[in-house]
Amino acid sequence: MIVCKFGGTSVASAEQIKKVFNIVKANPERKVIAVSAPGKRSSEDIKVTDLLIDLADAVLNNGDVKQKIQTVVKRYEDIAVGLGLDTTISNVIAADLQERVAGDISNKELFIDSIKASGEDNNAKLIAAYFNLAGVPARYVSPKDGLVVNNLPERTFALPEAYENLSQLKNTKEVVIFPGFFGYTKSGILRTFDRGGSDITGSILASAVGADLYENFTDVDCVFSANPKVVNNPAEIKEITYREMRELSYAGFSVFHDEALMPVYKQGIPVNIKNTNNPTAPGTRIVPMRTEKGRSVTGISADSGFSILYVSKYLMNREVGFGRKLLQIIEEENISYEHTPSGLDDISVIMRSNQLTPEKEERIVNRVKDELHADDAHFRHGFSMIVIVGEGMRNNTGLAARATAAISSTGANIEMINQGSSEVSLVFGVNQQFEDQILKALYAEFFSTVTA
Ligand code: ASP
C-alpha cells in the first residue's frame, strides 16, 4: 500500500485536483491520501490557510468577518464549479465556517486552530466527492476517527494510540481522503500541527498502515543539493538518507516538514518526494540507507536568525554540573537550543533568536552570572548556521580544510565549528551577512567538480 500526501499547490484548483485524481487512479496501491488546504495558484495568490488565519484574526479583533468568509468560500466554489460538482457544496462550507466562527474564543490558540483546520477539512470532503463523481470510489475520513493528539501547552504531536486507531485504514476498499494538518485531543479538542503539517499527517498515516512507500507530492521535481534561490541550478538529489535529510532541515530544504520524518523513520518506510505537475519524474527518495554512491557531500543548507549565548568561567571544565545548570536556565526560559560548542573554560549556546526577548536575555545573563558565578555571560545576535551534510563525509579526510578555505575566500570569519559525532554533518556559525556568499562558495567547492 502507498500513502500519498498532496500539498497546497497540488490541490489549489480544479485543474490541479484533476491531476491528483489521475495520479491516484494510475496506481491502485495508492489507497490512503492526505490532502492540504488549497494553496497558491500563482506566486501572487494567497493560501487558503492564510485567508483562514486572517478570518480568525477578524473574529478576534472585530474585523470584516462576513467578507472574509466569502473570500474563502469563493475559493472552494471555483474549485467545485471546475470539477463539475454540485455547487451547493459551497453552502455546506459556508455553514461550516459560520459554525467555527461562532465557536469558543476563550482560548485564542485553539480557536485559531479550529478555523485554520477547516482549510484541509473542507478540501478533503470536496476531493472525496470529486473522486466518486469521476468514478473512483472514495471516502472522506475525519481525524476525529483516530488521529489523537496531545493537549496544550506542548506543541502538537500524535499520541501512540493514534497509530493503533488509524491502522484500520489498511483494510479500506475505497480510497481514503484524509485532511492533513490536524488531529483531536482525547477530549475532542481540535489542534493543528505546525505550518506545513500535512506532511506530518501523511507520515503518521503511512506509519499507521505500515505502508510500503510514502509519496509526498509537491510542486518541484526533487530536493536540491542547495537552496535554488541562492545557488544557480543546484544538483538534484536522487537519494538521501533520513539522517542526511534531517541534518539539512534548514532553509532551502523546507520542501518536506522536518517533523514528518519521525513516524516513517521509526518503521523504515521510504519517502518519495514527487511533483504533481510532472509525476513521471523519479523525484527524491528518502531512505534508511543509501545505495547510490556518489559525492561525499549530499547537500549544503543555511539558515539565518541565530543568537549565541557566550559563557566563560575559569576552571569550568573541573566544575561538575556546570553544563547541566546552564542548560536548565535555558530550559526554564522555555528555549530550545541547536548547538553547544565548548572550550575548557567557555561554552556557547546557540539558539534561534526568535525565542528571545530583551527581558529574557537579561534574566538569563543575570542568572548565569549570579547562580553559576560565570566570569562573563553575554548574547550576540545576527548569525547564520551553514551545514554541510553527507554520509560519505565520514571517511573523507581534508573535507573540513576545503570547507574552511572556501569560507575564508569570502572574507567571513568562522565564529563556530561543530562536527556532529555521527560525522555526517559539519556546521559553521558565521555572521549572517555572508550567508549567501558562503553557500555559493561551498557549493562551487563541493559540487562543481566530479571528484567532490
Ligand atoms: N495548509 C497548511 C499550511 O499552509 C498545512 C499544509 O499545507 O501542510 O501550513
Residues whose N, C-alpha, C, O or C-beta is under 5 A from the ligand:
A	BS01	LIG	G8 S36 A37 T49 F181 R195 G196 G197 S198 D199
